Amino acid sequence: MLIIISPSKTQSVPEQVASNYSQPALLKQTRLLIEILKSFDQQEIGKLMKISPKLAALTCERLHNFVLPHSPDSAGTALTTFQGDVFSEIDTGSYSGSDFAFAQKHLRILSGLYGMLRPADLIQPYRLEMGTKLANDRGKTLYDFWGERITEQINNDLAHLQEKTIINCASLEYSRSIQRKNLAGSMLTITFKQKKQGTLKTFAIYSKRARGMFVDYIIKKRITAADQLYAFNRNGYRYAADLSDDAEIVFTVDL
């Protein structure tokens, strides 16, 4: 069983990096994207990524300082460098060595720059969303660039796991990068809905945090089979059988 999540825009390299770090599997492709991005000036970066001049300046500075392969001097592990709402609920501060080892085997983070990351893979702070329309040698978008490569990497990882199920906790922007028809396993999407004033809907902030709690739950419980996921009950969430099917598990909570 392999869990897939999205990255976050908020990133911060930790002061200390674990000695058992790894390098991203698709660094050759990352280098190609960096070369393309370095050909843009600050104004072009801002237009491409639809960001403010201040963020464009920061992005250009990061590109200028980007060094491959990464070292702990300027990079941090993916699971501790991403700092968004999902990652704030993954309690890495309490993790044991065996917790990190389980995560390294079963958790993957999709990325517009790195394709797909393991928790201990070194990364430098960057900005490149998967939905960015960046022309490359495979097409006009990052979906063209990464689709086949990410899918192949997932299949390689699944080959080492007993259950060939991908647990999709990623946003649509990122999960779209996976070519589902070419997967060597099935995909099960996890959805969180919240009931507020009698109406059941998906609130982004609550759902992001729930995804993080869900990943943390899987890691700490050492869950390796999809049929063990239905028991998830953190922060009042409960499995909603009437809203779920073979391709999607829905959890709901009353706010």
C-alpha positions in Angstrom: 0.0 0.0 0.0 1.4 3.4 -1.1 0.0 6.7 0.2 0.1 9.8 -2.1 -0.1 13.4 -0.9 0.5 16.8 -2.3 3.4 19.1 -1.4 2.9 22.6 0.2 4.0 26.0 -0.9 5.2 26.8 2.7 8.7 25.3 3.2 11.5 25.7 5.7 14.7 23.7 5.9 15.1 22.4 9.4 18.3 23.2 11.4 19.3 19.6 11.7 18.9 16.9 9.0 18.8 13.2 9.8 21.9 11.3 8.7 19.9 8.7 6.9 18.6 11.0 4.1 18.1 9.9 0.5 18.3 11.6 -2.9 15.1 12.1 -5.0 14.8 9.3 -7.6 14.1 11.7 -10.5 16.8 14.3 -10.1 17.9 14.0 -13.7 14.4 15.3 -14.7 14.5 18.0 -12.0 17.8 19.3 -13.4 16.1 19.7 -16.8 13.3 21.8 -15.3 15.8 23.9 -13.3 17.6 24.7 -16.6 14.3 25.8 -18.2 13.3 27.9 -15.3 16.7 29.6 -15.1 16.2 30.9 -18.6 13.4 33.1 -17.4 13.9 36.5 -15.9 12.1 37.7 -12.7 9.2 39.3 -14.6 8.7 36.1 -16.7 8.8 33.9 -13.6 6.1 36.1 -12.0 3.9 35.8 -15.1 4.5 32.1 -15.5 3.6 31.3 -11.9 1.1 34.1 -11.4 2.9 35.4 -8.3 3.8 38.8 -6.9 7.1 40.6 -7.7 8.3 39.8 -4.2 7.6 36.1 -4.6 9.1 36.1 -8.1 12.3 37.6 -6.7 12.5 34.9 -4.0 11.9 32.2 -6.6 14.7 33.5 -8.8 17.0 33.7 -5.8 16.2 30.1 -5.0 16.8 29.0 -8.6 20.2 30.8 -8.6 21.2 28.9 -5.4 19.9 25.5 -6.5 22.6 22.8 -6.4 22.2 19.2 -7.5 22.7 16.7 -6.0 21.5 18.1 -2.7 23.5 18.1 0.5 22.3 18.6 4.1 24.1 22.0 4.2 21.5 23.6 2.0 18.6 21.1 1.9 16.2 19.3 4.2 14.3 16.1 4.1 10.9 16.4 2.3 8.7 15.4 5.2 10.3 18.0 7.5 10.8 20.8 5.0 7.2 21.0 3.8 5.3 23.1 6.4 1.7 23.4 5.1 -1.6 22.4 6.6 -1.3 18.8 5.7 2.2 18.5 7.1 1.4 20.3 10.3 -0.8 17.3 11.3 2.0 14.8 10.6 3.6 14.6 14.0 7.2 14.0 12.9 8.5 15.4 16.1 7.3 12.3 17.9 8.4 9.8 15.3 10.8 7.0 16.1 13.3 5.6 13.7 10.8 2.8 12.8 8.1 5.4 12.2 10.3 7.2 9.7 11.3 3.9 8.1 7.7 2.9 7.6 6.9 6.3 6.1 9.9 6.0 3.7 8.5 2.8 2.4 4.8 3.7 2.2 4.5 7.5 1.8 5.1 9.5 -1.4 4.8 13.3 -2.0 4.0 14.5 -5.5 5.9 17.5 -6.7 6.0 19.8 -9.7 9.8 20.1 -9.5 10.8 16.7 -8.2 8.1 14.5 -9.6 7.7 12.3 -6.6 9.5 12.3 -3.3 10.1 9.9 -0.4 10.0 11.4 3.1 13.8 11.3 3.6 14.6 12.7 0.1 16.6 15.9 0.3 14.9 19.0 -1.2 15.7 22.7 -1.4 12.8 25.2 -1.0 11.2 25.9 -4.3 8.1 27.1 -6.0 6.6 25.1 -9.0 3.0 23.9 -8.8 2.0 20.9 -10.8 -0.6 22.9 -12.7 2.0 25.3 -14.1 2.0 25.6 -17.9 5.7 25.2 -18.4 6.7 24.1 -21.9 9.2 21.2 -22.0 10.5 18.5 -24.3 7.4 16.4 -23.7 4.7 19.0 -24.1 3.2 22.2 -22.8 2.6 21.3 -19.2 4.1 19.6 -16.2 1.5 16.8 -16.6 3.1 16.1 -20.0 6.6 16.1 -18.4 5.9 14.0 -15.3 2.9 11.8 -16.1 4.6 8.8 -17.5 7.6 9.2 -15.2 5.6 9.5 -12.0 3.5 6.5 -12.9 6.5 4.4 -13.7 8.0 5.3 -10.3 4.8 4.4 -8.5 4.8 1.0 -10.2 8.4 0.5 -9.2 7.5 1.2 -5.6 4.4 -1.0 -5.7 6.5 -3.9 -6.9 8.1 -4.0 -3.4 4.8 -3.9 -1.5 2.4 -6.8 -0.8 -0.8 -4.8 -1.4 -0.8 -3.0 -4.7 -3.2 -0.2 -3.7 -2.5 3.6 -4.0 -4.2 5.6 -1.3 -4.8 8.9 -2.9 -4.7 11.8 -0.3 -3.5 14.3 -2.9 -5.4 17.2 -4.4 -6.8 16.9 -7.9 -4.1 19.2 -9.2 -1.5 16.7 -8.2 -3.3 13.4 -8.5 -4.0 14.3 -12.1 -0.3 13.7 -12.9 -0.8 10.0 -12.4 -1.7 8.0 -15.4 -4.3 5.7 -13.8 -4.8 3.4 -16.8 -1.1 2.5 -16.6 -0.9 1.8 -12.9 0.1 -1.7 -11.7 -2.5 -1.5 -8.9 -5.7 0.1 -7.9 -6.3 3.7 -6.6 -8.5 4.5 -3.7 -9.3 8.2 -3.1 -9.7 9.5 0.4 -12.2 12.4 0.9 -13.1 14.4 4.0 -16.3 16.3 4.3 -17.5 18.6 7.1 -21.1 19.3 8.2 -21.7 22.9 9.2 -25.2 24.3 10.0 -26.7 21.2 8.6 -24.9 21.3 5.3 -22.3 18.7 4.3 -19.5 20.0 2.1 -15.7 20.0 1.8 -13.9 22.9 3.5 -10.3 23.1 2.1 -8.6 24.0 5.4 -10.3 21.3 7.4 -9.8 18.7 4.7 -6.1 19.4 4.4 -5.6 19.0 8.1 -7.6 15.8 8.0 -5.4 14.4 5.3 -2.4 15.0 7.5 -4.0 13.4 10.5 -4.9 10.4 8.2 -1.3 10.0 7.0 -0.1 10.3 10.6 -2.6 7.6 11.7 -1.5 5.2 9.0 2.2 5.6 9.9 1.7 5.2 13.6 -0.7 2.3 13.3 1.5 0.6 10.6 -1.4 0.1 8.3 -0.6 -1.8 5.2 -4.0 -2.9 3.9 -6.8 -0.7 2.7 -9.5 -2.5 4.7 -7.9 -1.3 7.9 -8.5 2.4 6.9 -12.2 2.5 7.7 -11.5 2.6 11.5 -10.0 6.1 11.3 -11.7 8.3 13.9 -9.4 11.2 14.8 -11.0 14.6 15.7 -14.5 13.2 15.4 -14.2 11.9 11.8 -16.2 8.8 11.0 -16.4 6.5 7.9 -19.5 7.4 5.8 -20.5 4.1 4.1 -23.5 5.8 2.3 -21.1 8.3 0.6 -18.3 5.8 -0.2 -17.8 3.3 -3.0 -15.1 1.0 -4.3 -13.0 3.9 -5.6 -13.5 6.4 -2.8 -13.6 6.3 1.0 -15.4 9.3 2.6 -15.1 10.4 6.2 -17.4 13.1 7.7 -17.4 15.2 10.8 -19.8 17.7 12.5 -18.2 21.1 13.0 
